[in-house]
Amino acid sequence: MGFPDKPSAHLLGANGNASPFFLYSTSLSLSLRLSVSPSYPHPHPHPHTLPHPRRSSFQLQLHLQAWRLALSPVHALAYSASPGTYILTGSADRAIRLYNPFPSTSAPGDDRHSIPQGRLIQNYAAHGYEVLSLSVAADNERFVSAGGDRSVFLWDVSTAVTTKRFGGNAHGHTARINCVSFAGEGDSIIVSGGFDTSVRLWDTKSSSFKPIQVFDEASDAITCLAVRGPEVLAGSVDGRVRSYDIRMGQVTTDVIGAPVTSLSLTRDGRAMLVGSLDNKLRLMDRDNGSCLRAYTDPAWKNEDVKLQALLGGKEKYVMVGDAMAGEAVSKGEGRIWAWDLLTGKLAAKVTVPWGPQGFELKKKAVGRDGKEKARSNVVSCMAWREDGWGDQFCVGGTSGVVTVYGAL
C-alpha cells in the first residue's frame, strides 16, 4: 500500500474568492490525509497497500480564514463521530467551522481542472481567543472546545450555540486550556488540561459549574489528553504521562524524559504513541512501561513545537507533521512523515504546499531584527476518520489551510 505523495485538491476561502470552500479535484494515488497545531512551550499559543487510485479518492484543502488580509493558523481538527462525514476546525481567528468535504456541485465549465465547490456547513462563534482543542460526542449532537479563553465551551451542533461554559471563575483553569476530551458514560464528562498544570473533570449533567475532580500532580503544563473508558491519560511538559484510573483511584506515571506534546492510544488500549520534544516518537507498552519502538529520522527535528502525532491506516502508520526547523523553503511548504508501526521504517515523507497554485505564500516574514525570515507550513495538527480506522484523514497548520486525503 502506498502513501499519498501529491496534493490533489485545495480549498480557497474568503481570500481571493467569495465562495467559502472550493475543491480542486485531480487524479489521485490514495485515500487519506491530515492537519496542524500550536507551537510549545511558549507562554502564548502560536498567538496521525492503500486502495488503487479512483475518482472517489481525493485530497482537498479547506481554507479556514475568514479575513481578507491574512490566513489564520489552524490549531485543532476533529472528525464527527462514525461515519465521520464532517470535519470541525478550530483556528487562531477564534472561529470554529464545520465542513462537509464532499463537493456539493460539479466542476463548472469543461476544464477538467476546474474546481467543484464543497460545503461550509456552519460557523460557531463564541470564543474570544484562539481555539486550541476540539472533541466531538459520540451522538454527533454536541462538541466541546477550549483555548485561550480559560473556559470549556459545550456546544449544540444544530443550533450553533453554547449550552454550557465551564471555568472562567475561581474554580476553573487559571491559564489557557491546551486540550479537551469527552469521557464517561454517554459522554457526560468533559476532561480539560491546561497551561496551569491541572487536569479538570466537568459534569455536563450537573447544575454546578465546579469541577468534580482536579488532578494537579504535574509540575508543568498539560499539553495533551487521551481517554479510554474510566482512564484519563495526560501528557505534560514535565516529561511524564500520567494515567488516572477514575474507578480505582489510582495513577500510574510513565517517565519519558522530554516534554510530552502528543498522546494517541491503540484500539486495544495496551500501547500508547507518545510525541515529545527530543526528536522522537515512542510506542510505549502500558503494562510494563517499556518502549516498544521509537520512530525518528535524522532529517526530522522537533525540540520546541507542539506537533500532534497519531496512528492511522488501521494502525499501520505512525504519522506526524514537521516543525521545519531552520529550513529555508521557497514556497512555504510543509511536510508529513509516516513510519511503519511494526518495523519503524520510514514509509513516506510528503511535501505539503502552503496552498493552491497561485495562492502560495507571498508575504515575507520579518523578525525582530528587521531581517526577512523563511516561512514554512508547520503541519501541527491532524485527525483521522473513525479514530484511525476510516478511509480519510486531514492535516492543518500555520498556512491556515486544511488538507484532506481520502475516499468520498
N, C-alpha and C positions, 0 to 999 in steps of 0.2 A: 504494500500500500504506500503510495507516495504522499508527500505533504505539499500543500498548495504553495507555490513559489512566486506567483504573479497576480497583482491586483486585477480583478475583472469588473469591478464596479466602484463608483464613488458617489457620495451624496453631496449635493450643493444645497445650502440653505439660503438665508436672507442675504448673505454676502454674494452678490453677483446675480441673484435670481430671486424673483418674488415667490416662487414655489418653495414650500418648506422642505421638500425631500425629493431627490432625484436618484434614480438608479441607472448607472451605466452598465449595460449587460454585454458581455462578450463570451467567447468560448472559454471553458474553464477546465482545470485539471483536478478538481477536488470537491469536497463538500464540507468545509469547516472554516472557522475564523475568530478574531479576538480584540482586546482593548487596553486603556491606561490609568495611572493614578498619581497622587501627590508625592513630592519628594520628602525625605525624612532622614535624620531628625533635624528639624528646624522649628523654632517656636511658632512659626506660622506656616500653614499648609501651602504648598506650591500652588500662593496667597495667603493559557492554564491552555494489508493493502487497501487505500481509500477507494471509493467507487469510481468506475470509469466516468470520464467527463460526459456530461449530458446537459441539456438546457436547463434542467431544474437545479443543477449545481451552479452556484454563483458566489461572487464576492461583491459586497456593496459597502458604501461608506455613508454614514449618517452625519450630516453636518449639524452640530449641536449648538451653534452660536446664533443668537437672535439679533446681535448688534451688527451694524454695517462696517464698523471700523476695525474690529479685531475678533479673531476666533477665541473662544474661551476653552481652556483646558478641560478635558473630561476626567473626572476623578472616580466615578463609580458606574458600574454596569450590572444589570441583573435581568435575567430572563423571567418571564412569567412562569408559573408552575406548569407541570406537564399538561399539554404537549409543548409548551414553550413557544407559543405563537408570537408573543410580543417581547420587545426589548425596552427596558427602562434605563434612562441615562441621568446621571447627576453631574453637574459641572460647576466651574468656578463662577459662572454668572448667576448662581443661586437658583437656577431653574432645574426642574425635573421634567423630562419629556418621555412620552410613551409612543413607541413606533411599532408599526407592522412592517417588517422588511419586504413583505410580498408586494410587488408593484400593483397599483390599482388600475392602471391603464396600459395599453400597448404603446410601444415606442412611436412617437409622431413621425410622419414622413416616411420616405422609402429607404433612408440611410440605415443600414443595419447597425451602425454605431450610434444611432440616436438614443436618447435617454428616456426610458419609461419612468413614469412618476410613481413613487411609492407613497406611503401614507404616514403623516404625523397625526397620531390619534388624539393626543391630549397634552396640554401643558399643566403642570402643577406648580403653583407659585405660593409660597408662604415663608420660605427661608430668607433670612436677612444676611446670611453669609454663605460661603461656598458649601456645596453638598459633597460629602466625602464618603458616604456609605448608603447602600440600599439593600433591602431584603423584602421578598415577596411571600405572602402567606400561601399555604397550600390550596386554599379555596379560591385564589386569584381575586378575592374581593377587597383585600387590604394589602397595603405595603407600608413599610416603615423606612424613615430616612433620618439622617443626622449629619452634622458637620460642625462648622464654626459657631453655630448658634448656642452650643452647650445644652441644647434641648433635643429630645427624641420626638419626632413627628409621626403620628399614626394617621394614615390616610385611608379614605374611602375611594376606591378606584373609580367607580361610576360617577360620583358627584364631584370629584376632584377637590374635596375639602378635607381638612384635618379634623378628625373626630376626637383626638386627644393629643395633648403635648405633655411630655414628662420632663421634669427638670426646669432649669431657669429659675430655681429658687434655692433655698438653703439646703434642700435635700438632694439636689441634682449635681451634675458634674460641674466642676469649677473651671474647666478649660474645654477646648474643642473636643468633640467626640469623633474618634477615628473609625469606629466600626460598630455596626448593629446587626442583630440577627433575631429571627423568631425562634421560640423554643416552647417546650411544654405541650400538653395535650390540647389539640385544636389551635395551636399557635397562640395560646392565651398569654404567653410570657414574652417579653422583649428583653434581650440582653444587649447592653451597651458597654463599650470600652473606650476610655478617653486618655487624653494627654495628662490628666490629673492622677494617673497611675491606678485608677479604680475600675472594677467591673461591677455594673449595677444591673439588678433584675427588677423589671417592672411588670405589674399585673394589669393586663388590659381590661379585665372584667371588674376590677375594684374601683370604687369611687375615690379612693385615696390616690394622691399623686406622690406619695413617698415610695422609694424603692423597697421591695420586700426583702431584698438581701443585697449586701455590699461586700465585695471581695477586694481587699486592699493590701494583699501580700506583696505585690510588685513594688519595686523600688524605682521604676522609671515608667515612661508612658506605655499604655496598652495600644498596640498597633493593629491587631487582627484577632478575629474570633472564629471558632468552629463549634457547631452544636450537633450533638448526636444523642437522641433520647434524653436521659437525665444528666448527661455530661456536657459541661461547658469548658472548652479549651480556649486559653487566652495567651497570645504571644506578646512579649514585651521587649522594649529596648534594653532591659537589664540582662538580655541574653537567655531568657528562660521561657519555657512553655509550661503553663500550669493547667492541669486537668482537674476540674472540680466535679465530683460526683455529688449531685444535689441530694439524692435519696440517702446515700450512705454518710454524707457529711465528711467526705474525705477529699484531700487534694494531693495530687502526685505532680512532682516537678521534674521536668527534663531540662538539663543544663546544656544549652547549645554552645555558649561561649562567645557569641557575637549577637548584636542586636537583631531580634526576630521581627520580620516585617510581613510575613505571609504564612498562612496555615491552610491546608487542604487535607481532608480525611479520605482514605479509601472507603469504598462502599461497605466493606465488612467492619470498618472501624478499627482494625488491628494495626494499621500503619498510618502515619501522617507525613505529608510533604511539608517541609519547613524551609522557608526562604529567609536568608539572613544577610547582614552586611559584611560578609567576608568572601564574596565572590563564589558562593556555593549554594546549591540547593541540596537538601538531605531528605532521604526517605527513612523515617525513624520507626523502629519496632516499638509499639506502645506497651507491649507486655514486659520487655526487659530493658527498654531504653537504648538499645544498640542502634547503630547506624547501618541500615541495610544496603544503602547505595548513596553515593554522592554524585551530583551532576555539576560539571564545571567544564570550562574551556579556557585556554589561555587568552582568547580574544574577548571573552565575556567578563566584564568587570562591573562590580557593583559594591561600593563601600559607603554610599551616602544617599541613595534614592530608594524610596519605598516602591518596590516592584511586586505586583501580585503574580504569584505562580499558581498553576492549577494542574490537575490531572484530567486528561481528555482522551477522546477516541476509545471509550470504554476501558480506560486505564491503560492504554497502550503508550501514551505520550506524557511526558513532563514538559510543561510549557511555561515560558516567561518572556517578558519584554526585555528591553535593553536601555541602560542609563546613558548610552552613547558618550561615556566619559572621555573627555579630551580628544574626541574625534572631530576632524574638520569634514563637514558634509556639504556638498554644493547645493543641494536642493532640499535640505531639511529632512532627509529620510530617517526612518527609524528601523528597528529590527525586531523580529520574533525568533526565539530559539526553541527548539524542540529536541528532547532526548528520548531514546527508547527507555521505558520504565525499567525493564528487566536487565538489559545489558549495560545501560548507562552510556551507550554510544550516541553521538550526536546524529539525529535523524534529519534535521533541517535547520537552515539559517535563512530566514526570509526577510527581504527588504520591504519595509512598509513606507509608502510615499507620504509626504506631507499632506497631499490632497490630490484631486483630479488634475489631469493635464490642463494647463492654462490657469490653474489656481494654486500653483506651487507657492511656497514661501517667497514673498517679495521684499518684505521689510527686514532690515538688518537689526540685530540686537546690539545694543551699546552697553558696555559695562560701566561700573562706577569710575573707572579710569578714563572714560571717554573713548575707548577703543572699541572697534567692532568685534563682536564675539560670534563664533559659529553657533547657529541654532539647529537643533535636530528634533525629530519627533520622538520624544521619550514615551514609549509604549509602556504605561504603568498599570493599567487595569484591563481586566478581561473577564469574560463569562462564557460558559459552555452550556448549551441547551441540555436540560434534564440532568444537571449536575455532572456533566462529563460523559453521559451515556447517549446523548442525542446526536443528531447529524449536522449540527451547526454551532459555530462559536463566533464571538465578536471581541474586538480589542479597541482601546482608545488611549489617548494621552494628550501631550502638550499641543498638538495641532488643532484640537477641537473637533476632530473627525473620528467617527467610529467606523471601523471596517469589519464587515461580516462575511464569513465564508460558510457555505453550506448548501444543503438541499432545501428547495422550497416545498 
